Amino acid sequence: MPSDITRRSSYDILRIFFSGRMLVALLMGFSSGLPLLLTGSVLQAWMSGAGVDLGTIGLFALVGLPYTLKFAWAPFLDRYTLSAALGRRRGWLLLIQLALTLAIVGLGLANPGVNPLGVAAAALLVTFFSASQDIVIDAYRRESLADDEQGLGASFYVNGYRVGMLLASGGGLILADFIPFSWVYFFLGSAMLAGIVTTLFAREPEVAMGAPKTLYEAVVQPFLEYFSRQDAIWILLFILLYKIGDTMATHITTPFYLDLGFSKTEIGTVVKLFGFWATVTGGLVGGMLILHWGIYRSLWRFGLLQMVTILGFVALAQTGHSVPVLALVITGENLAGGMGTSAYIAFMASLTNKKFTATQYALLSSLMGIPRVVLAAPTGYLAELFGWEGFFWFCTLTAIPGLWLLTRFRVWMESNHDASAGESMIGIGKH
């Protein structure tokens, strides 16, 4: 299933690759990825060190609910413009990034050992502003890039996202061996300056023709337009389930590594730093394979690979403390995850109507976040119930339903591509 970019000359592809648009996608990805693990693995390590029990740590996944509910306020970001000088997207983005910076600093002032509820409230503010930032950045990327640049833009965005996650989690955990966690959060909050500067100097995308002019149009029409499409409900279910096994398995790995005797420095170096390069490689390789195989085959093969690599955690649980085995497991899991995520994001971006970019993408990506938030919440209790080996076997089995849904999509995905090749990356049809 080739994309339009395969018809460009090598010079055009290189020009796009090194364009300012791709640099903006990279830096905005960094700004999106930085806050995520500050309420995830970094906070888990902080709480573990403060003596918080495993069940409570698992429940803290619920502070990520804004990531799954962001479609509820996305229409307001589609409809209104805060600053005529900055434009609809950059105006909102600057305000949200400033608020997010303050929220991260505020989380650093909390104390998980004394007041877990206060930590939860502070973390919830971080995730709310982080989810709001994602809404605007996703819309900006969709509107500022041509249709045939979406796949490449997604790769740059994902790699920037991973750099942000690396700095927050890998760098944060390493720093936590030398300075208090509160100072770690102050330092990482200041790193949001990169996103703020990018917002100030980036070009505002042109307003899509027929942009919403009323709140009713911004709230109702995006959903009416989407649900008029072929297999709309099944697509949402697929987005919900495709990465569920991978997401659940990786959600609570920090306590898993600590239980096996790995130090925070080993976790930060091997899991985060070494794993980062595996993810970047996976994203780039995945992008090239998507051009060769097409979306359907890529989603299927990457999904199978994601499922199989979860079993590496079972092997690690049996082996115990072994840095080489840890590195091997992380390489496989992150390589597969990077490949799957590239296809996943490009798939969702191609589904959005530019008139309602923020709202429709927020709807799709909200479902993407449900496994990370709601379904990952009981992972601590499941790990206690099944033990680490049984838990990772369970996560492997949960990957099967998403792959089964792909068998339902095969006929219409391939037939729609044949009928509308060149119109979009996947050619989703309407009734």
Residue, then its C-alpha position, 0 to 999 in steps of 0.5 A: m500500500p504505497s503512499d504518495i511520498t514514494r512518487r517523489s524524487s530522492y531530492d524532494i524526499l531529502r528536502i522534506f526530511f530536513s525541512g523546518r516542518m519536520l524539525v517543528a514536529l520533532l521538537m513538539g514531539f519532545s514537548s509532548g513526551l516529556p510530561l508523560l512519564l513524570t506521572g508514570s515510571v518516575l513517579q512510581a520510583w519516587m513512590s516506591g522509595a517513599g514506601v507506598d504499596l504496590g497496589t496504590i502505585g498501580l492505581f496511580a494510573l488513573v491520574g492519566l484519565p485526561y489522556t482518555l477524555k481529552f475529546a471532551w474539551a477538544p472542540f473548544l480548542d477547535r472553535y476558539t482562537l485566543s490570540a490573533a497574533l499567534g493564531r488558533r493553534r499556537g495561541w492555545l499551545l503557548l498558554i497550555q505549555l506555560a500552565l504545564t510547566l507550573a504544574i510539573v514544578g508543583l508536582g515536585l513540591a508534593n510528598p508521596g510518603v506523607n500525602p499521596l492524595g496531594v500527589a495525585a491531585a498535582a499529578l492530575l493537573v500535569t496530565f490535564f495540561s499534558a493532554s491538552q497540549d497533545i490535542v493542539i500539537d496533534a492538530y497542528r501536525r495534521e494541518s501543517l503537513a501535506d497528506d503525503e508528509q504525515g507518515l514522515g511527520a509521525s516518525f519525527y514526532v514519535n522520535g521527539y516524543r521518545v527523546g522527551m520520555l528519555l530525558a524525563s524517565g532515564g535522565g530523571l531516574i539517574l538524577a534521582d540517585f544523586i539529588p532529591f526527586s523534588w529537584v528532578y521535577f524542577f529541572l525537568g519542568s524547566a526543559m519545557l522551555a524547548g517547547i515554548v520557544t518552538t511554539l513562538f517561532a513556528r509558523e501557524p498553519e493555514v486555517a482549514m476551509g470550513a473551520p467550525k464557526t459555532l460551538y455546535e458545529a465544533v462539538v457535534q459535526p466531528f462525531l457525525e462525520y466520523f460515525s458516518r464512515q464504514d466500520a467506524i465502531w470497529i475502528l475505534l475498538f481496534i484502536l482501543l485493543y491494538k496495543i493493550g498487551d504491550t501497554m499493560a506489560t510496560h506500565i509497571t515494569t519499574p517496580f518489576y526491575l527493582d524487585l529483580g535487584f536492578s539499581k535505579t542507575e541500571i534502569g535509567t541507563v539500560v531500560k531508558l537510554f539503551g531502550f531509546w535507541a531501539t525504539v528510534t530504530g524501530g520507528l525508522v525501520g517501521g516507517m520504511l516497511i510501511l511503505h513496502w508492505g502497506i498499512y494492513r500488513s504492517l499493523w498485522r506483522f508489527g502487532l504479532l511482534q509486539m505480542v511475542t516480545i512481551l514474553g521476553f519479560v517472562a524470560l527476564a523474571q526467570t533469569g533474575h538480575s542480569v544486565p545483558v538479558l535486560a538489554l536484550v529484552i528491552t531491545g526486542e520490546n522497544l524495537a517492536g513497540g517503535m514499529g507498531t507505534s509508527a503504523y498506529i499514529a499514521f493510521m489515526a492521522s489519516l482518518t481525521n477530517k482537517k475541518f475537525t482535526a483537534t476533535q477527531y484526532a482527540l477522539l481516536s488518541s483518547l482510545m489509544g490512551i485507555p489501556r495506559v490509564v484505565l486498563a493499566a490501573p489494576t496491573g499492580y494487583l494483577a502482578e501480586l495475584f499472578g506473580w510477575e511471570g503469570f502477569f506477563w503471560f496474561c498481557t501476552l494473551t490480551a494482545i490477541p483480540g486486537l490482531w483478530l480485528l485486523t482479519r475483519f478489516r482486511v477486505w475493506m482496507e485493501s479494496n478501498h486502497d485499490a479504489s482510491a490509491g493516492e487519495s490517502m494512506i489507507g483509503i477509509g471509505k464512507h457509506 
